Amino acid sequence: MLIGEVARRSGVSTRMLRHYDALGLVRPTGRTVGGYREYSEDDIRRIFHVESLRSLGMSLRQIGRALEDPAFVPSELVRDLIRRTEDRLKREQELLDRLRAVDASAPSGWEGALRIVELLRGLSSPGAARRQQTILAPADEVPVPAEVLAKAVLAESDPNVAGALRWALARTGGDGVANVASGLRSDNADIRRRAILALIELPGDEATAVLMDALAGSDAVVRRHAALALGARGAEEAVPTLVEMVVEGRNDVEAAEVLGALASGGVEGIVGALVDASAAHPADSAVRIRLTQALAEMPETLAHGALQRLAGDEDRDVALVASALLRVVEEREGVGGEGSEST
């Protein structure tokens, strides 16, 4: 088969076929009387082998080695191609993200676009100080797009830079909620926790809705952060998790304060939940003492009766703590002592 026919059937240009011949990669086995290249069925089969390997990203040198060396083992080469492809895709994804960030900033001209690029370079700097400076003092007051900040906050491991990123993201008014929320679905626990720390500082109903979802998640650390944030926003759905935090001794002081604020705001059943939790751990003094201390954060009118009952508890340590707190509560509300006689 002559070269023109081979080109039509294989889809490989005659120029490339001549190049293969010059490299010794696919040499036609015959020549016509007139000196034209003539390809056999085996030659054509080899052409298709070459094209198949090229489609995997192999160089012509690698293809020649693969086809000529009977002892050649493809697995190592394939793994190398995978690594190179992954690196290339990573670079291309970074370029795509950078282009999207520039587009999202809607620059009015090349000068504005170049300023955004400089900001992005600063955020990707290996030096934490440079990254933090980029966030706190953007060049020429060019705002960093929320999408860029959200991506950076999920990747940032330095606590000082992370704090600056959360501050800058909060200033966007909650525009980055969806991007940060994606971090809650990560298999990486560090990324999930960076996401929740950013979300609790974002305002608005969208952030609150995401926090509600996080409250039902499987990551206990994320749930605790979500509960504290939602409780501070007045969400009674956070109460069970906050009570659980007191029981477990995880951020129990903060949880008790938030429960007190919720009770003062009219959320019902909190004192009963604390008392029930205490009854559920009759043999654990430490747990019951924490729950008793949490009662002191409740409004006086709600806490007084529960503390009075606990002051007579069989557990001496619980009774002593309850008695001391009861006196504090009575002084605050003017029950008993000098306060009750001053009317």
Backbone hydrogen bonds, N-H to C=O, Kabsch-Sander energy under -0.5 kcal/mol:
donor,donor_aa,acceptor,acceptor_aa,energy
3,I,37,R,-0.7
6,V,2,L,-2.4
7,A,3,I,-2.5
8,R,4,G,-1.9
9,R,5,E,-2.3
10,S,6,V,-2.8
11,G,7,A,-2.0
13,S,11,G,-0.5
17,L,13,S,-2.3
18,R,14,T,-2.3
19,H,15,R,-1.7
20,Y,16,M,-2.7
21,D,17,L,-2.0
22,A,18,R,-2.5
23,L,19,H,-2.0
24,G,20,Y,-0.7
24,G,21,D,-0.9
25,L,20,Y,-2.2
26,V,20,Y,-0.9
30,G,38,E,-1.7
32,T,36,Y,-2.4
35,G,32,T,-2.0
38,E,30,G,-2.3
39,Y,1,M,-3.4
44,I,40,S,-2.2
45,R,41,E,-2.3
46,R,42,D,-2.1
47,I,43,D,-2.2
48,F,44,I,-2.1
49,H,45,R,-1.8
50,V,46,R,-2.7
51,E,47,I,-2.5
52,S,48,F,-2.2
53,L,49,H,-2.2
54,R,50,V,-2.4
55,S,51,E,-1.8
56,L,53,L,-0.9
57,G,54,R,-2.0
58,M,53,L,-1.6
63,I,59,S,-2.4
64,G,60,L,-2.4
65,R,61,R,-2.1
66,A,62,Q,-2.5
67,L,63,I,-2.4
68,E,64,G,-1.8
69,D,65,R,-2.3
72,F,69,D,-1.6
76,E,73,V,-0.5
77,L,73,V,-0.6
78,V,74,P,-3.0
79,R,75,S,-2.5
80,D,76,E,-2.1
81,L,77,L,-2.5
82,I,78,V,-2.3
83,R,79,R,-2.3
84,R,80,D,-2.5
85,T,81,L,-2.5
86,E,82,I,-2.7
87,D,83,R,-2.4
88,R,84,R,-2.5
89,L,85,T,-2.8
90,K,86,E,-2.3
91,R,87,D,-2.3
92,E,88,R,-2.6
93,Q,89,L,-2.7
94,E,90,K,-2.4
95,L,91,R,-2.2
96,L,92,E,-2.7
97,D,93,Q,-2.9
98,R,94,E,-2.2
99,L,95,L,-2.6
100,R,96,L,-2.6
101,A,97,D,-2.3
102,V,98,R,-2.3
103,D,99,L,-2.5
104,A,100,R,-2.9
105,S,101,A,-1.5
106,A,103,D,-1.3
113,A,109,G,-2.0
114,L,110,W,-2.7
115,R,111,E,-1.6
116,I,112,G,-1.9
117,V,113,A,-2.1
118,E,114,L,-2.0
119,L,115,R,-2.0
120,L,116,I,-2.4
121,R,117,V,-2.2
122,G,118,E,-2.0
123,L,119,L,-2.2
124,S,120,L,-1.3
125,S,122,G,-1.2
128,A,126,P,-0.5
131,R,127,G,-2.0
132,Q,128,A,-2.7
133,Q,129,A,-2.4
134,T,130,R,-2.2
135,I,131,R,-1.7
136,L,132,Q,-2.6
137,A,133,Q,-2.4
141,E,138,P,-1.8
142,V,139,A,-2.2
149,L,145,P,-2.1
150,A,146,A,-2.8
151,K,147,E,-1.9
152,A,148,V,-2.3
153,V,149,L,-2.6
154,L,150,A,-1.5
155,A,151,K,-1.0
156,E,152,A,-1.4
162,A,158,D,-2.8
163,G,159,P,-2.1
164,A,160,N,-1.9
165,L,161,V,-2.5
166,R,162,A,-2.5
167,W,163,G,-2.2
168,A,164,A,-2.5
169,L,165,L,-2.7
170,A,166,R,-2.5
171,R,167,W,-1.4
172,T,169,L,-1.3
173,G,170,A,-1.5
174,G,169,L,-0.7
177,V,174,G,-1.5
180,V,176,G,-2.5
181,A,177,V,-3.0
182,S,178,A,-1.1
183,G,180,V,-1.9
184,L,181,A,-1.5
185,R,182,S,-1.3
186,S,183,G,-1.4
189,A,187,D,-0.6
192,R,188,N,-2.0
193,R,189,A,-2.1
194,R,190,D,-2.1
195,A,191,I,-2.3
196,I,192,R,-2.1
197,L,193,R,-1.8
198,A,194,R,-1.6
199,L,195,A,-2.5
200,I,196,I,-2.1
201,E,198,A,-1.1
202,L,199,L,-1.6
208,T,204,G,-1.7
209,A,205,D,-2.5
210,V,206,E,-1.8
211,L,207,A,-2.3
212,M,208,T,-2.0
213,D,209,A,-1.7
214,A,210,V,-2.2
215,L,211,L,-1.8
216,A,212,M,-0.6
216,A,213,D,-1.1
217,G,214,A,-1.6
220,A,218,S,-0.7
223,R,219,D,-2.4
224,R,220,A,-2.2
225,H,221,V,-2.1
226,A,222,V,-2.6
227,A,223,R,-2.7
228,L,224,R,-2.3
229,A,225,H,-2.2
230,L,226,A,-3.0
231,G,227,A,-2.8
232,A,228,L,-1.9
233,R,229,A,-0.9
234,G,231,G,-1.6
235,A,230,L,-2.6
236,E,234,G,-0.7
238,A,235,A,-1.5
239,V,236,E,-1.8
242,L,238,A,-2.3
243,V,239,V,-2.6
244,E,240,P,-2.2
245,M,241,T,-2.0
246,V,242,L,-1.7
247,V,243,V,-2.3
248,E,244,E,-2.5
249,G,245,M,-1.2
250,R,245,M,-1.9
251,N,249,G,-0.7
255,A,251,N,-2.5
256,A,252,D,-2.6
257,E,253,V,-2.1
258,V,254,E,-2.3
259,L,255,A,-2.5
260,G,256,A,-2.3
261,A,257,E,-2.0
262,L,258,V,-2.4
263,A,259,L,-2.6
264,S,260,G,-2.4
265,G,261,A,-1.4
266,G,263,A,-1.5
267,V,262,L,-2.4
273,A,269,G,-1.8
274,L,270,I,-2.1
275,V,271,V,-2.5
276,D,272,G,-2.6
277,A,273,A,-2.0
278,S,274,L,-1.9
279,A,275,V,-2.2
280,A,276,D,-1.5
281,H,278,S,-1.3
284,D,281,H,-1.3
285,S,283,A,-0.8
288,R,284,D,-2.1
289,I,285,S,-2.6
290,R,286,A,-2.0
291,L,287,V,-2.1
292,T,288,R,-2.1
293,Q,289,I,-2.7
294,A,290,R,-1.9
295,L,291,L,-1.2
296,A,292,T,-0.8
296,A,293,Q,-0.7
297,E,294,A,-1.6
298,M,295,L,-1.6
302,L,299,P,-1.4
303,A,299,P,-2.3
304,H,300,E,-2.1
306,A,302,L,-0.6
307,L,303,A,-2.5
308,Q,304,H,-2.3
309,R,305,G,-1.9
310,L,306,A,-2.1
311,A,307,L,-1.8
312,G,309,R,-1.3
313,D,310,L,-2.0
316,R,314,E,-0.8
319,A,315,D,-2.7
320,L,316,R,-2.5
321,V,317,D,-2.1
322,A,318,V,-2.7
323,S,319,A,-2.6
324,A,320,L,-2.3
325,L,321,V,-2.5
326,L,322,A,-2.4
327,R,323,S,-1.9
328,V,324,A,-1.6
329,V,325,L,-2.7
330,E,326,L,-2.9
331,E,327,R,-2.1
332,R,328,V,-1.9
333,E,329,V,-2.4
334,G,330,E,-1.2
335,V,330,E,-2.0
336,G,334,G,-0.5
340,S,336,G,-1.3
340,S,337,G,-0.6
341,E,337,G,-0.5
341,E,338,E,-1.0
342,S,339,G,-0.8
